[in-house]
Amino acid sequence: MADDLVQAGGQEIQEYFDAAVNVAKQAGQVVLEAFHKEKAIDTKTCGTDLVTETDKYVEELIIGTLLEKFPTHSFIGEESASAGKKSTLTNNPTWIIDPIDGTTNFIHRYPMVAVCIALAVNKQVEIGVVFNSITNEMYTARRGMGAFCNGKQIHCSGVTDLSNALVITEVGSSREPEIIDVKMKNLRRLLEKPVTVHGIRMQGSAAINLCTLASGGADASYEFGLHVWDFAAAGLIVEEAGGVVLDPSGKPVDLMARRVLAAATNELAQELSQYLDSIDLPRD
């Protein structure tokens, strides 16, 4: 089935892309309407790994809509995984969904919140849609077709030197001392000589971090402990904006390994990777 889709190419991919954009708009409207309301909050893996009824509803909306259109496709969703469904990436066309990337932001009414929808075929991401309905920014990409924000093409900065870079990262939800220690050591290396990056930012959403990079608002981003649904869509957007997406070791990225390094240029990515100690976590 997947081979047939790849052979057919453009017409099917365009249909999938249009469906992803349309359902992202619907989902984004739900998120926008709930943004300023009181929320029922629950926890998942720990007290800082948060979920709301809106996360669950939005994922059901997205999967239900796409499944009706494409009944032979597979799905990986954040809330489905949290409920115990195994995340399996096969060659079959697979939708990878984060209903609200930045749930903690959403709870606190901090406007860095995104609906993320990716489609992978033969384990390669072909479509990426990231929609922040709070700021009304729709980032989109199709493999080989460029990256766009609200229909306007975007490009990475082109910075090659880490000492001239603005870097985005996250602390994440884990409060395990050994994990925090590694993350703090990595931050310190970037702030001290001989590197001394221009600055470090944390926005609370891996997808928005990567889209900021794709649009030239930052030069590099890395994170340990995220999941495939956090970065599959935005990673393609970075690549189509001229950037690179790798493993923090500098090797090719593994979508299921829960770690990512992205940069405006390969030179910058390779330099940044030299200053990062890795964190090995259970795979998705």
Residue pairs with C-beta under 8 A, 6 or more apart in sequence:
1 72
1 92
1 93
2 91
2 92
2 93
2 121
2 122
3 91
3 122
5 12
5 93
5 121
6 121
6 122
13 126
13 127
13 142
14 142
16 70
16 93
16 119
16 126
16 127
17 127
17 129
17 140
17 142
19 65
19 66
19 69
19 70
20 66
20 95
20 117
20 119
20 127
20 129
21 129
21 138
21 140
23 61
23 62
23 65
23 66
23 117
24 62
24 115
24 117
24 129
24 131
24 138
25 131
25 138
26 61
26 65
27 58
27 61
27 62
27 99
27 115
27 131
28 115
28 131
28 132
28 133
29 133
30 54
30 57
30 58
30 61
31 54
31 58
31 100
31 106
31 113
31 115
31 133
31 134
32 133
32 134
34 52
34 54
34 106
35 106
35 109
35 111
35 113
35 134
36 109
39 52
39 53
39 54
39 106
39 107
40 52
40 53
41 50
41 51
41 52
41 107
42 50
42 51
42 52
43 49
43 50
43 51
44 50
44 51
44 82
45 173
46 173
46 174
46 175
48 104
48 173
48 174
48 175
49 173
50 103
50 104
50 107
50 173
51 79
51 82
51 103
52 100
52 103
52 106
52 107
54 99
54 100
54 106
55 78
55 79
55 99
55 100
55 103
56 79
56 99
57 99
58 99
58 100
58 115
59 77
59 78
59 79
59 80
59 97
59 99
62 77
62 95
62 97
62 99
62 115
62 117
63 75
63 77
63 80
63 95
63 97
66 73
66 75
66 95
67 73
67 75
70 93
72 92
72 93
73 92
73 93
73 94
73 95
74 88
74 90
74 92
74 93
74 94
74 95
75 94
75 95
75 97
76 87
76 88
76 89
76 94
76 95
76 96
76 97
76 228
76 229
76 284
77 85
77 96
77 97
77 98
77 99
77 229
78 97
78 98
78 99
78 227
78 229
79 99
81 87
81 227
81 229
81 284
87 227
87 228
87 256
87 284
89 96
89 120
89 123
89 228
89 255
89 256
90 123
91 121
91 122
91 123
93 119
93 120
93 121
94 119
94 120
94 121
95 117
95 118
95 119
96 116
96 117
96 118
96 119
96 120
96 125
96 228
96 229
96 232
96 233
97 116
97 117
97 118
97 229
98 114
98 115
98 116
98 207
98 227
98 229
98 230
98 233
99 115
100 106
100 113
100 114
100 115
101 113
101 114
101 115
101 116
101 130
101 205
101 206
101 207
101 208
101 229
101 230
102 110
102 112
102 113
102 114
102 203
102 204
102 205
102 207
102 208
104 110
104 173
104 204
105 111
105 112
105 113
105 203
105 204
105 205
106 113
110 204
111 132
111 134
111 135
112 132
112 203
112 204
112 205
112 208
113 132
113 133
113 134
113 205
113 208
114 130
114 131
114 132
114 205
114 207
114 208
114 211
115 129
115 130
115 131
115 133
116 129
116 130
116 207
116 229
116 230
116 232
116 233
116 234
117 127
117 128
117 129
117 233
118 125
118 127
118 128
118 129
118 229
118 232
118 233
118 236
119 125
119 126
119 127
120 126
120 232
120 255
123 255
124 143
125 143
125 232
125 233
125 235
125 236
125 255
126 142
126 143
126 236
127 141
127 142
127 143
127 233
127 236
128 139
128 140
128 141
128 232
128 233
128 234
128 235
128 236
128 237
128 240
129 138
129 139
129 140
129 233
130 138
130 139
130 140
130 207
130 208
130 210
130 211
130 233
130 234
130 237
131 137
131 138
131 139
132 138
132 208
136 150
137 149
137 150
137 211
138 149
138 150
139 147
139 148
139 149
139 154
139 211
139 214
139 215
139 234
139 237
140 147
140 148
140 149
140 237
141 147
141 148
141 236
141 237
141 239
141 240
141 241
142 240
143 236
143 239
143 240
144 240
145 240
146 153
146 240
146 241
147 153
147 154
147 155
147 214
147 236
147 237
147 238
147 239
147 240
147 241
148 154
149 211
149 215
154 214
154 215
154 216
154 241
155 214
155 215
155 216
155 241
155 242
156 213
156 214
156 216
156 219
156 238
156 241
156 242
156 243
156 263
156 264
156 265
157 216
157 218
157 219
157 264
158 242
158 264
158 265
159 165
159 219
159 220
159 264
159 265
159 268
160 264
160 265
160 267
160 268
161 267
161 268
161 271
162 190
162 195
162 197
162 220
162 268
162 271
162 272
162 275
163 194
163 195
163 196
163 197
163 198
164 198
164 219
165 197
165 198
165 218
165 219
165 220
165 263
165 268
165 272
166 197
166 198
166 199
166 200
166 201
166 217
166 218
166 219
166 220
167 190
167 197
167 199
167 200
167 201
167 218
167 219
167 220
167 221
167 222
167 272
168 200
168 201
168 202
168 203
168 209
168 212
168 213
168 218
168 220
168 221
169 183
169 186
169 187
169 200
169 201
169 202
169 209
169 221
169 222
169 223
170 202
170 204
170 206
170 209
170 223
170 226
171 180
171 183
171 202
172 179
172 183
172 223
172 224
172 225
172 226
173 225
174 180
174 225
179 224
179 225
179 279
182 224
182 277
182 279
183 224
183 279
185 277
186 275
186 276
186 277
187 200
189 195
189 275
189 276
190 196
190 197
190 200
190 272
190 275
191 197
191 200
195 275
201 209
201 218
203 209
203 212
206 221
206 223
206 226
206 230
206 231
206 234
206 260
207 230
207 231
207 233
207 234
208 234
209 218
209 221
209 223
209 234
210 221
210 231
210 234
210 235
210 237
210 238
210 262
211 234
211 237
211 238
212 218
212 221
213 219
213 220
213 221
213 238
213 241
213 243
213 262
213 263
213 264
214 234
214 237
214 238
214 240
214 241
214 243
215 241
216 264
219 263
219 264
219 268
220 261
220 262
220 263
220 264
220 268
220 269
220 272
221 260
221 261
221 262
221 263
222 248
222 259
222 260
222 261
222 262
222 272
222 276
223 230
223 231
223 259
223 260
224 248
224 258
224 259
224 278
224 279
224 281
225 258
225 259
225 279
225 281
226 258
226 259
226 260
227 258
227 284
228 255
228 256
228 258
228 284
231 245
231 260
232 255
235 245
235 253
235 260
235 262
238 244
238 245
238 262
239 245
242 264
243 262
243 263
243 264
243 265
244 262
244 263
244 265
244 266
244 269
245 253
245 260
245 261
245 262
246 252
246 253
246 260
246 261
246 262
246 263
246 269
246 273
247 253
247 254
247 257
247 259
247 260
247 261
248 259
248 260
248 261
248 273
248 276
248 278
249 273
249 278
250 261
250 269
250 270
250 273
250 274
253 260
253 261
255 284
256 283
256 284
257 283
257 284
258 281
258 282
258 283
258 284
259 278
259 279
259 281
261 269
261 272
261 273
261 276
262 269
263 269
263 272
